[in-house]
Each structure stands twice: as C-alpha cells, then as structure tokens.
Amino acid sequence: MSPLSRRVYALAAIALAAVIFVALNIASDATLTTERLDLTQNGIYSLASGTKHILGNLDEPITLKFFYSKKAASEYAQINAYASRVRDLLSEYQARSHGKIILEEIDPEPYTPAEDEASAAGLTGAPTDSGDLVYFGLVGTNTIDGKEVVPFFSQEREPYLEYDLSSLVYRLSTPKKPVVGIISSLPLEAGAGGMAAMMQGRSQPFMIYEELSKTYATKTLEANFSQIPADIDVLMIVHPGQLSGPQQYAIDQFVLRGGRALVFVDPNSELAGQSQSMMGEGGGPSSSSLPQLFRAWGVVYNPGKVLGDRELAQRVQTSTDPRNPVVSYPIWVHLGTANFDGKDQITSSLQSLNLASAGALFPLAHATTTFSPLVTSSNQASLLDAVEVKMNPRPQDLMAQVEPTGERYVIAARISGPAKTAFPAGPPGIAADALKTAPHQIKVSAGPINVVVMADSDIFDDRFWVRVENLYGHRIAAPFADNAAFVLNAIENLTGSSDLISLRTRATNNRPFTVVQDLQSHAQAQFQQEADALQQQLTDTQSRLHALEQGGSTNGQPTNAAGLTPEQQAEIQTFKHQLVETRTQLRNVQHNLRREVDALGTLLAFINIALVPILVALFAIGVTVLRRRRRARALAF
C-alpha cells in the first residue's frame, strides 16, 4: 500500500480544522452564553461586582417585562443593535440571579392587548414614518406590587445601561427606601427657577436631586425646623442659610447619637447667585459655614477663601467671538483620579469632578476625630480672597493671582472617630428652669461619628456635569462628570450599602489629552500677558482713531477730509497703520498660543496616516531583499 501524499495530508488537516472550529462554536454557543471578553481598561463591558452582589442576594422573585416592537423597529439599525445589547444583558441578569429574575419579552404589535399593556404600564412609544409606534422599554415588578419602569431605552443612556438596570432591580429588591433629610437654602427640588417656577408649574429639579429621589425617600426640613425627625437615616446639608442655635444643636445631637451627615458648604456659591438672579430677592446666601459644629467635629474652614488651581483650571470661552482663544479659569476646576482617595468607597471609582469656586478644609489641631481627605487639589493651587473673586472674576487676572504654595488643599473629607458636643454649656435658647424637662443632652458620642464634608455646593449645578435632553416628555441625563456619583456614593455609603457605587462612574471614564492640556497651559502662561497688552493697545488705538474721526464731523455726520487739519489727517493715517500692525501682531500671538498643539496634531496625523504604511512598505522591501540574497547564495552553491 503506497503512502498518502502530502496533498492528501494537507486536505485532511484542513477538513479536521474546519470540523473542530464548527464544534467549538456549537459548544461555546451552548455553554458560554453569558461569557464575554472585555479588553477595555476599566472593564466597562463586564458586569460590575455591585451588579453581581445585587443579583446574588435577591430574596424574592422579580419579574422583568422587556417590551420591544420588532417589526416596527426593523428598519432602524441602531435601535435594533441597542435592543440586542439590552436583551443580552437582561439574559445575563437572569442567568446570574439563581432563578430570582423572571424575564419576559413582549412584542407590542399595533392594536393588540400587548400594546395596551405597554401603554398602561407607562412606556413611551416612539413614532415612525409609517405611523406605527416603537415601544422599547422595561417594566419591573416585585411580589408586593412594587413597580419600576424604563419608559424608553434612550441611546444617550446606553453607556449607563448596566447602572439603570441594576438600580431598577435594587429598588425592587429593597422596597423600604432609606430616608434622606435635607437642609438647604438652595432650591434643589424646584431647580434653578426656584419656587417661582414651581408655582408656575414649570420647575425641573436639579438632576442630582432627581436621581437621589429615585432610590431614597427625601424629606426636606422646613426653614424653621427645631429637631431632626427620628426616621431620618442620613442628613444632607447643602449650603445652609443662617441656622439658629437650637437648629445647630439639633444637628449636633443627631450626629452624636449615631446619625450620619453629608455637608456641603461654599465660600462663593455660584448656584445660589444664579438662583437669586432668577428668583429676585430672597435667594440663598453667597457663602455658608457651620463654624460651631465644624470645631466640634475637628474641621477648620474659612468661608472667605476660594480655591484657585493652575493645573486643574477648566478651559473656558470668555467671549462669543470665536476668534478669542479659550483661557484657563482657575476657580473652575476639573479633578481627575489623581485627586481622589483611591481607598475610600465614596471616591475610589470616580473618574472626574467639575467644581466651581470651591473652598478648602483643614484638620483642627488636637482634635479627637480623624480627618481623612477624599478630594484634593493639585500642588499648583492657592487660596484667593472670596470678595476679590466676586468683584473681579476675569480669568486672566485670577490666573495671575494664583501663586502655587505646593500644598494639596482638601476640598472634601470624611470625619470619623469620637466627638464631643458643640454645646458644652447645654442646649441653647432654653431657660435654666426648663432644662430639667428638656431631653437629655448627649455630650460625647457613643461611638465614632461618620460625617462627610465638601467645601462646594456647585457640585449640584447641572451645567457643570450633565447634558439634559427631553425624549418624548422624559428628561434624559447624559453625564460628562461624576458629580452625581459623588453625592449618591456618599449617601449610599453612609446608609451602609455600596452595591451601586461601582456602577455609577463606569460610563464617565474620562481620558483627557493631558499633553495637549499641558501645552495649552504653558503657552497661555508664556503669551497671555503679551496678548492682553496688544488687545489693550488695539482698544486704545481704535478709541483714539474714533475720537479723531468724530472731530471732523458736523451734527454727527462725517464731513470731507477738508474739515481736518493736515496734522489730524496725518495722525489718522498713522493710527490706521498702527491698527493694522497691532492686529497682525495679535494674530501672531494667538497663533503662538496654538503652535505647539497644532504641531503635535500634525505629528499624530503623520503617524496615523503615513507612518504605518511606510513601515509596512519598508518591511516588505526588507523581506524581498532578504529573500533575494538567500536565493543568490543558494545559486552560488
């Protein structure tokens, strides 16, 4: 029997490889339905540990009804692709829930009971060109008639899909919501329009408050409150007004008896100023502090100082004229992972925060509490006078005032450990004979207190962290910073839970062009002073030229050149020449501001477009030359 040829062996190997490939695909489809390979840096396409913990600890069944109009949406490729991702993720939730999640998919075709069910459940139908409605939402229910709804899966929220689904399951699995008490001079519930907008029926709450209300029961305390209700789990104090002695005493006793507090004070609340300008008189104060309570908790804070940071300064456009370059605004800071405590649950998963006119916190010497920084500035920062900042907020002037001290200032901190009352002399405002019948005063905390303090209230301002869009009557939030995540993480951590913390910041992964930012900051520091001088010279020349030309007019109407003396005509020509030269110099300086950035862009474009093909061509040439040399050597032998 003659041996098989190499050709037969090769064909057999190919056939065997094809069979193995098909078998592996069939086996993987059957056994690896919930597995995926995620090569992203932060694992944004893998289930977070918080989601796994929520699904693994469900006590009661939860029914999820996924409504999707397959036929009506068949012509919309993006919606179909997103629907597939939603379906896959829901299936993975079901597979990891140990039978606790019951998943149903319903196609609400027009004029069917399924469409009526979708509409009655609160889902929103998106109109199509044919007139049919596309339903693409989710209804979740638990065994005690609790219901949560995603009216429509907006593509703007696709990066937050896992958070939206996990928070829905979390709310259904914990029907009793923790209570968050709120003390604030800001209209958090009414939004920037304040009570006036609420009375007119056009108020929209700040998005952080709206997100907070979804997971927690919020209770806003009246301005004249005298005690903290017993059912409050966490007390959130946001830019408080002038609190009376009895009100501060109520907060003091709440914290000492084990209540948790999240406090936001501000040396220059831009949100309060914005609300005041929209509401007229009666808006909140521009600065806030709790000095007596802070001393008892071991915190030092000066409401007269605003943080300025050269390195973290946000880039802003100061004019509607696109020819004017963007500049650094040092009191508006963009903080990244290097500015957060990576070990504390509140900040460990944050990617970025955008704050405005923040203050600084310091530990009180010899305090019994522990002061743990959560958010800090860069070492290119200093403290500016709050009054001067309000009087002259010009970015260039503020940048000149920032003289880096090399210190990293603390913007937010956790205060823990044993504490004493801020009122050692007894409850304020109570007569001596009434003290006998007053509730017993707690003078020393029974255990460690748990308070988080941030020296900024503009973290709640929507314009700094989120784009809000209206989709079929529903507000859709697309965050570009983790301001809401900080607040919600703090509340969740203070209530003793942490399941959703790992989910909130995955989609806001911020990877800025740090090299470009450094080049821009360096160029601005180098050329901004020259640009300002030229701009001032240009303004002066234009004013003097205008004054001379007006000197040759009668009743506001320009006359001919004969109305001017030869000296005036010559001076006008000189000023016009200076005007042209100054504008040319100013354009050159503005070009210098972008020269290094443009050069970097050109280099990157060359690398991306030309370098790789050149390297491939050189490799091919090298391989060809090498083969020819080997062939020549073989022929020589």
C-alpha angles and dihedrals in degrees: 000000000000118000119254117263124247090249091059090048090051093050091048091050091050092049091048091049091051091050091049091048093052092045092051091050092050092047093047092049090052100043108023099051094134099035123103139171112237116188097171117120095242097032093244092165095053125081111264121238089247091058092049090050093050092049094044094052101049111135100184132039118265122200118213117192112195111200116198128161100219099179098042091047096043093103094053109081097186093052091047091052092048091047090054090054092049090048092049093048093048089050090052090050089052093049093051097044096076091236096311094112117068110198123199126178116205128188106208100205117188118282095009132121087250090062090049090050092051092050093046091050091059100257119150121230118216112218119236133202090261092055095249121125124240113216114198111162147103135242119196125190136177133203095270096057095265113152134192124182138197098198094197132353100239116203089224087067096047093106088057097046096116092048092049093050095043093047089050091053090043093054091049092049093050105045093170104074120209112247120242115196115207129206111181144144089205122089095242094157096043098040128219092326091063126199092329090064091044092053089050092051095243101100121129118191121232108270094242090057090047092051090046092053092055094063103025138043105245122206118186112206118226118253091249097048116150102185141024112249113248094234095062113111099183128019115213115196114191120186094324122208123228102314118203123236094257091049093052088046090055090053090046093054092044091057095043093053091055104275117144122230136197111196130191118187127169138199091206115011107198088185090059090049091049092050091046093052091051095042099039118217119006099049122141124281119273093233134031140190143161100212099167094048093042091055090052091049094047099252129134117200131164113205089196095067128078123196118242119189125186096192098046097038113135119235112242138179109234096188139039087231105101090207090070111088123237114258137202116263106200098195091057104069132190109205125198138190092288088065097054132081103250094200101053115086092225095061107017094094099038118119102184145352129198113207134171132209092348125177133219133252127209133188116252113241115253093007119158091222129080117244110207117183115226102172124025138177125239121267089257093077141102138174120263129199108264094215092053090048090054093046096047114020094163106141096221092052093046091050089054091051094053106095106179113233096190090242123124104224119215114238098173131018142174115233116204140157135060118333139182129223120275088223107058091160091062136262111335121238095025121117118238094247091052094054091082092064096037119104114273111274119234106221100174127031114252090222138357115313120232114211130153118201128189124185095218136069098181087083084089094057109110094211092067100054116011144047111217119203132180115233115183092326096317126107112237119198121208107184122206094181135033100246093122091045091057093052095043093043090052093049092046093047092048091051089054100254131107107170097114098039094087091053105050100072104036095096096045093063101155118205105172125189093257094177091054091047091052091049091050093049092047092048092048092050090049101044107020095087091052091047091051092050092050092047090052091047089050091051092048092048092049091050094049092045091050091049093051093048091049088053088067095053132097120214089344093307117114117241129207123279090267088076089068129070118244089250091054092047090050091048091051091053090048091051092048089052090048089048092056092046093048092050090050091050091047091052089050092052092048088049089052089054088063101029098099093041091051090047090053090049091052091050092049091047090052091049093048097042109028111014098066095049089047092052091047090050092048090049091051091048091048092050091048093050091047092051092050092051091051091048091049091051091049092052091048090060 
